[in-house]
Amino acid sequence: MRIRVFSLLLWTCLAVPAVCLPPSTAPTAQKPRARQLGVPFEGAPGPLNAITDVAGVEVGFTTLISGSGPLKVGEGPVRTGVTAILPRGKQNIDPVYAAWFSQNGNGEMTGTTWIDEGGFLAGPVAITNTHSVGIVRDTMIAWGLKHGVVGDAWSLPVVAETFDGFLNDINGFHVHPEHVVAALDSAHGGPVEEGNVGGGTGMVCYGFKGGTGTASRVLSKEMGGYTVGVLVQCNCGRRPQLTIAGVPVGKEIPDGAPYAQLDPQQPPSAQLPGSEATGDQGSIIIVIATDAPLLPHQLKRLARRATMGLARTGSTSGNGSGDIFIAFSTANPNADKSPGPNIVQTVSNDRISPLFTATVEATEEAIVNAMVGAETMTGRDNHTVIALPHDQLQQVLKKYNR
């Protein structure tokens, strides 16, 4: 199995039973992002246009790719991984105010009932495939104990998922504890890899190759000067729905929809999730970070706005789609310090609307960045998902004067 472990600034070699890619000996050409292709997004991004524009946030990946040809459960092909988001980085275990929102609940995000109850996120957020949530959760507890993140006698980590079974041997359980640790340990600030990386490795979005994407927005000084960063793992939507900058891109580029490979004569029960016969059965996980001082009930409002950014790309959150979002604020350090009382700050409700706008805009761009950054992938049973063709995207945007 080939294991690619992405830190954000360097390649890390791991003592795991696999081949570790060596450090790059030559500069890697930067893949274009959606803005570089001319997609006319609204709003002002941060310097990295990534969730790591929020100071302190770190992101790490483990990417697992091996095998080809017919599916052999337990052997592969493998197209999966783990993504880890650390709100204050590895060196700071101070909990953050947080909230979550389920637009459509056909999915999983662990630890959220305690976030509702207590208002804090303690530790990282991890994203993986649907059938690896358990191993990721358990490993995060062990990692947290080792690194002092688990301060109490118990831990309720936040782990979310989307389904990668069209490309990946999802029932082979290829994500192991060392892969989770690698994603956590390799997390850094700086540029964030996009496309076929981490938990997003085997994902499909609007009938194109999906995966991991990120974006950010910075408010003007008059509006507070705050930053909002978004990271998505997108596996949602059907080709005809895809809308980019208001343009019906999916309808204009209909060829190569992956689920057309499936037999339309088969009953829905025999179709893989995501097929046209069964409707939208993908999912999307959206993580929102901000340095604005927001309380949990305000962060719940922020998390809800991710729905509007998702809708801008065409999704209607079909019955089979798990569309689950979490938002956290890195402001108000020591807000959970015992015994208290603790003094905290908050943005007034009259000043919160620009943060809503920033969330909507960054969510939309992060989803498009995931598709633009992804590359064509062939996985289990030779299923192939094509990447969003950059040249055709530009032609379609030009056709609609965008």
C-alpha positions in Angstrom: 0.0 0.0 0.0 1.2 3.5 -0.8 0.7 5.9 2.0 1.0 9.6 1.5 1.2 11.6 4.6 0.7 15.3 4.1 1.8 17.9 6.5 1.2 21.4 5.2 4.9 22.4 4.9 6.7 19.1 4.6 6.5 15.4 3.9 6.8 13.2 7.0 8.1 9.7 7.0 6.4 7.2 9.3 7.3 4.0 10.9 4.3 2.1 9.5 4.2 -1.1 7.5 4.1 0.6 4.2 6.1 2.4 1.7 6.7 6.1 2.7 7.2 8.6 -0.1 10.6 10.3 0.3 10.9 14.1 0.7 10.5 15.8 -2.6 13.8 16.6 -4.3 12.3 19.2 -6.7 9.8 22.0 -6.3 6.2 20.7 -6.8 4.2 22.7 -9.3 1.3 24.4 -7.6 -2.1 23.1 -8.8 -4.4 26.0 -9.8 -7.3 26.8 -7.6 -10.7 28.0 -8.6 -9.8 31.7 -8.4 -6.8 31.2 -10.6 -9.1 29.7 -13.2 -11.1 32.9 -13.2 -14.1 31.8 -11.1 -15.6 35.1 -9.9 -16.2 34.5 -6.2 -17.4 37.3 -3.9 -15.6 38.5 -0.8 -11.9 39.0 0.3 -10.0 35.9 1.1 -7.1 35.7 3.6 -3.5 35.3 2.5 -3.8 31.5 2.1 -7.5 31.4 1.3 -7.6 28.5 3.7 -8.9 27.5 7.1 -5.4 28.0 8.4 -5.8 31.8 7.9 -7.5 31.6 11.3 -4.4 31.9 13.6 -3.5 28.7 15.4 -5.5 26.3 13.3 -3.5 23.3 12.0 -4.5 20.7 9.4 -2.9 17.3 8.8 -3.7 14.4 6.4 -3.0 10.7 5.9 -3.8 9.6 2.4 -4.1 5.8 1.6 -3.9 4.7 -2.1 -3.1 1.2 -3.2 -4.2 -1.5 -5.5 -6.3 -1.6 -8.7 -8.9 -3.8 -10.4 -11.7 -5.9 -9.0 -12.7 -5.4 -5.4 -11.3 -7.9 -2.9 -12.7 -7.0 0.5 -9.8 -6.6 2.9 -7.3 -6.2 0.2 -8.5 -3.3 -1.9 -8.3 -1.3 -4.0 -7.8 1.3 -1.3 -8.7 5.0 -1.8 -9.2 6.6 1.6 -7.6 8.4 4.5 -7.9 10.7 7.5 -8.1 14.5 7.9 -7.4 16.2 11.2 -8.2 19.8 12.1 -6.7 21.1 15.4 -8.4 24.4 16.5 -5.5 25.8 18.5 -2.7 23.5 17.1 -0.9 20.7 18.9 0.7 22.9 21.4 -2.5 24.4 22.9 -5.1 22.1 24.4 -7.4 24.9 25.6 -11.0 24.1 24.5 -12.8 26.3 22.1 -16.4 27.4 22.0 -18.2 25.4 19.4 -21.6 24.4 17.9 -22.8 22.1 15.2 -25.8 21.8 12.8 -27.3 18.9 10.8 -28.8 20.1 7.6 -29.6 16.4 6.7 -28.7 13.7 9.2 -27.9 10.7 7.0 -24.4 10.7 8.4 -22.3 10.8 11.5 -20.4 13.3 13.6 -19.5 11.9 17.0 -19.2 14.0 20.2 -21.9 16.5 19.2 -24.4 15.9 21.9 -21.8 17.1 24.5 -21.0 20.1 22.3 -24.7 21.0 22.5 -24.7 20.5 26.2 -21.4 22.0 27.3 -20.7 24.5 24.5 -17.0 23.5 24.0 -14.9 21.5 21.6 -12.0 19.9 23.4 -9.4 18.5 20.9 -9.3 18.0 17.2 -12.0 17.4 14.6 -11.3 14.4 12.3 -12.9 13.3 9.1 -12.6 9.9 7.4 -14.8 7.4 5.6 -18.1 6.0 6.9 -16.8 2.7 8.2 -13.6 4.1 9.9 -15.3 6.4 12.3 -14.8 4.0 15.2 -11.1 3.4 14.9 -10.5 7.1 14.3 -12.5 8.0 17.4 -10.7 5.5 19.6 -7.3 6.4 18.4 -8.0 10.1 19.0 -8.7 9.3 22.7 -5.4 7.5 23.0 -3.6 10.3 21.2 -5.3 12.9 23.4 -4.2 11.0 26.6 -0.6 11.0 25.3 -0.6 14.7 24.5 -2.6 15.9 27.5 -5.7 16.8 25.5 -7.9 14.6 27.6 -8.0 16.4 30.9 -10.9 14.5 32.4 -11.4 10.8 33.0 -13.3 10.6 29.7 -13.2 12.0 26.2 -15.9 12.5 23.5 -13.9 13.2 20.3 -15.5 14.7 17.2 -15.2 12.4 14.2 -17.2 12.9 11.0 -17.5 10.8 7.8 -18.5 10.6 4.2 -19.0 7.5 2.1 -16.1 6.6 -0.4 -17.4 3.1 -1.3 -17.7 3.8 -5.0 -13.8 4.0 -5.3 -12.6 2.4 -2.0 -12.8 -1.0 -0.3 -14.7 0.6 2.5 -15.5 -2.7 4.1 -11.8 -3.6 4.2 -11.2 -1.3 7.2 -7.9 0.0 5.9 -7.6 3.0 8.2 -5.5 1.9 11.2 -4.4 3.7 14.4 -1.1 4.7 13.0 -2.8 6.5 10.1 -4.8 8.5 12.5 -1.8 9.4 14.6 0.1 10.4 11.4 -2.7 12.8 10.4 -2.7 14.4 13.9 1.1 14.5 14.3 1.7 16.0 10.8 -0.8 18.9 11.3 0.7 22.3 10.6 -0.4 25.8 9.7 0.2 27.2 6.3 -1.1 26.0 2.9 -3.6 23.2 2.9 -3.6 20.4 0.3 -6.8 20.0 -1.7 -8.5 17.3 -3.8 -7.6 13.7 -3.4 -6.1 13.9 0.1 -6.9 12.7 3.6 -10.5 11.7 4.3 -11.4 13.2 0.9 -9.2 10.8 -1.1 -12.0 8.6 -2.5 -14.9 11.1 -2.6 -17.2 12.1 -5.5 -18.8 15.6 -5.7 -21.5 16.4 -8.2 -20.4 13.6 -10.4 -16.8 14.9 -10.6 -13.9 13.9 -8.4 -14.4 15.5 -5.0 -12.5 15.5 -1.8 -10.9 18.1 0.5 -11.3 21.9 -0.2 -10.7 25.0 1.8 -11.2 28.8 1.6 -11.4 31.9 3.9 -12.7 35.4 4.2 -11.4 38.4 6.0 -13.7 41.1 7.1 -12.9 44.8 6.7 -11.6 46.7 9.7 -14.9 48.5 9.9 -16.7 45.1 10.2 -14.3 43.9 12.9 -11.4 42.6 10.8 -12.2 39.0 11.8 -11.3 35.9 9.7 -13.6 33.0 8.8 -12.0 29.8 7.4 -13.8 26.8 6.0 -12.7 23.2 5.2 -14.9 20.7 3.5 -14.9 17.1 2.7 -17.4 17.0 -0.2 -19.0 13.9 -1.5 -22.4 15.3 -2.3 -24.7 16.1 -5.2 -25.4 14.9 -8.7 -24.0 16.2 -12.0 -27.0 18.1 -13.2 -27.1 20.1 -9.9 -23.6 21.5 -10.1 -23.7 25.3 -10.1 -20.5 27.5 -10.0 -20.7 31.3 -9.8 -24.4 31.0 -10.7 -23.6 29.0 -13.9 -25.2 25.5 -14.5 -21.8 23.9 -15.0 -23.1 20.3 -14.4 -25.7 20.6 -17.2 -23.1 22.1 -19.5 -20.6 19.3 -18.9 -22.7 16.2 -18.7 -20.2 13.6 -20.0 -18.4 11.1 -17.8 -20.8 11.1 -14.9 -19.5 8.1 -12.8 -22.7 6.5 -11.8 -23.7 6.1 -15.4 -21.5 3.0 -15.3 -24.1 1.3 -13.1 -26.9 -0.7 -14.6 -30.0 1.5 -14.6 -32.2 -1.6 -14.9 -31.1 -2.8 -11.4 -33.4 -2.0 -8.5 -32.4 0.9 -6.2 -31.4 -1.6 -3.5 -28.7 -3.0 -5.9 -27.3 0.5 -6.8 -24.3 2.0 -5.1 -25.1 5.1 -3.1 -25.0 8.2 -5.2 -26.4 6.7 -8.4 -29.0 8.5 -10.4 -31.5 5.7 -9.6 -31.3 6.3 -5.9 -30.8 10.1 -5.9 -28.4 12.2 -3.9 -26.8 9.8 -1.4 -23.5 11.5 -1.0 -22.6 13.7 2.0 -20.6 16.7 3.0 -18.8 17.7 6.2 -18.1 21.4 6.7 -15.8 22.7 9.4 -15.9 26.5 10.1 -13.2 28.3 12.1 -13.2 31.9 13.1 -11.2 34.2 15.4 -14.3 36.3 16.0 -15.4 36.1 19.7 -18.7 34.1 19.4 -20.6 32.2 22.0 -22.0 28.7 21.3 -25.4 29.9 20.3 -23.9 32.4 17.9 -21.6 29.6 16.4 -24.8 27.5 15.9 -26.0 30.4 13.7 -22.7 30.4 11.8 -22.9 26.7 11.2 -26.4 27.0 9.8 -25.1 29.5 7.2 -22.9 26.8 5.7 -26.1 25.4 4.2 -26.5 28.5 2.1 -23.0 28.2 0.7 -23.7 24.6 -0.1 -26.9 25.6 -1.8 -25.0 28.0 -4.0 -23.2 25.0 -5.6 -26.5 23.4 -6.4 -27.2 20.9 -3.6 -30.7 20.3 -2.3 -29.5 18.0 0.5 -31.3 14.9 -0.7 -32.7 12.3 1.7 -29.6 10.1 1.5 -27.1 12.9 2.0 -25.3 13.5 5.4 -24.8 17.2 5.5 -23.3 18.0 8.9 -21.4 21.2 9.9 -19.4 22.3 12.9 -18.2 25.8 13.8 -15.7 26.9 16.5 -14.1 30.1 17.7 -10.4 30.5 18.7 -11.2 33.6 20.6 -11.8 33.7 24.4 -8.9 31.7 25.7 -9.4 30.0 29.1 -13.1 30.4 28.8 -13.5 26.9 30.3 -11.0 27.5 33.1 -12.1 26.1 36.4 -13.5 27.1 38.8 -14.4 30.4 37.1 -16.3 32.6 36.8 -14.5 33.6 33.5 -14.7 36.8 31.6 -15.5 36.3 27.9 -16.2 38.7 25.0 -18.7 38.4 22.2 -19.7 40.1 19.0 -23.1 41.7 19.3 -25.9 40.2 17.2 -26.2 43.5 15.4 -22.6 43.0 14.2 -22.8 39.3 13.3 -24.2 39.5 9.8 -20.9 40.0 8.0 -19.7 36.8 9.6 -22.7 35.0 8.1 -21.8 36.4 4.7 -18.2 35.3 5.1 -19.3 31.8 6.0 -21.5 31.5 3.0 -18.9 32.7 0.6 -16.0 30.7 2.0 -18.2 27.5 2.0 -19.1 27.9 -1.6 -15.5 28.5 -2.7 -14.1 25.6 -0.6 -16.4 23.2 -2.3 -15.4 24.4 -5.8 -11.7 24.3 -4.7 -12.1 20.7 -3.7 -13.2 19.8 -7.2 -10.7 22.0 -9.0 -7.9 20.5 -6.9 -9.0 16.9 -7.4 -7.6 14.6 -10.1 -9.2 11.8 -12.0 -9.2 8.6 -10.0 -9.8 4.9 -10.8 -10.6 2.7 -7.9 -12.5 -0.5 -7.0 -13.9 -2.5 -9.9 -12.2 0.0 -12.2 -14.8 2.6 -11.3 -13.4 5.9 -12.7 -14.4 9.4 -11.6 -13.2 12.2 -13.8 -11.8 15.5 -12.5 -13.7 18.7 -13.2 -12.0 19.7 -16.6 -10.5 23.1 -16.0 -10.6 24.2 -19.6 -14.3 23.3 -20.1 -15.1 25.0 -16.8 -13.5 28.2 -18.1 -15.3 27.9 -21.4 -18.7 27.5 -19.7 -18.1 30.5 -17.4 -17.2 32.6 -20.5 -20.3 31.4 -22.3 -22.4 32.8 -19.4 -20.3 36.0 -19.2 -18.8 35.0 -15.9 
